[in-house]
Amino acid sequence: MGEWHRVAAEEDLQPETPLAMRIGETEIAVIRLPDGIFVVNNVCSHEYALLSEGFCEDGKLECPLHQACFDVRSGQALSAPATLAIATYEVKCEGGEVFVRV
């Protein structure tokens, strides 16, 4: 299992506005939804594009390059041209801070 990394203060995360970060070689996107904070791999599984530069609505993150959509909670690809899921990461909140295990 990976280490826990602080990625943001809870109060700094805007609803459904992805926050791009890098932990080592891993690109991640931190996303606040009404039911929690989620972290996914920030690179589209179809073709290299940063998902944080796309649009998020109702827990669906849309790639800015070809409009493939992913479920932020599960990482599952929801629409073509993507067919492969993106990685999701374990998140915990403590004392108003958000941590992710990569």
N, C-alpha and C positions, 0 to 999 in steps of 0.2 A: 504494500500500500504506500501511496505517496505521502508527502508532507502536507500539512495545512499551511496555506498562504493567505495573508490578509489581502483582500482585493478592493475593499471600499467601506465607507461608512454607510449604514442603511439609509440615512437621511439624504445622502448624495445621489441615490438612485432614483431616477424619474420613471414613472410607470411606462412599461413597454418601450423604453429607450435603451437599446443595447449599449453597454459600456465595454469598449475593447481594451484588452489587457494582454500582456505576454508574460508567461511564467516559464523561464528557461526558453526552450524552443517551442513551447505550446502556446498557440494563439487561442484566447478564450473570449467569450462574450458573456457578460453578466447582465441578467435581465430580471427586472422586478415585475411580477404579475400580481393580481389581486390575492392569489392564494400562496404566494411565497416568492422567494428569490431563487433563480435557476441559473446554472452556468453550463454553457455548451461550447464545443469546439467552434471557433470563429471562422473556419475555412469550409466553404461549400464542398460537399462530397462529389459533386458533378464536375466542376472545373474551378480552378483557383480563383476565388473571390472572397473578400471579407464580408461575412454575413452581417456584421455590425454596421455596415454601410447600407444595408437594406432596410426594410420596413417591418415592424412587428405590430401585429394586431391580433387580439383574442388568443394569445399564446402561440401564434404562428409567425415564424421568422422567414421573411422572403429574401432570397438572394438578389442582389442588385444586378447581377450579370444576365441571368436567364430566367429569373422569377421562380425558380424552384422554391418550394416552401417546406419548412421543417417544424415539427412540434417541439417547442422549447422544453416541455416537461420530459419527453421520452427520447428526443433526438430523431425520431422516425421521419423519413422523407414522406411528404404528403402529396407532392405533385412532381410531374416530369419537368425538366429532364432528369432530375435527381432520382436515383433508385436506392442509394445506400444511405443509411442513417449517419448522423454525426454523433460524436461522443458527447455524453453528458457527464458532469462531475458532481461529486458530493459537496454539499454546501452546509455550513452551520453559521448561525448568528449568535454572537455573544457580546454583551455590553454595547450594543449598537454598531458593532463591527461585523463585516461579512468575511468569511473565510471559505476557501475552496481547497479541496484535496485533489491534486493533479498527480 
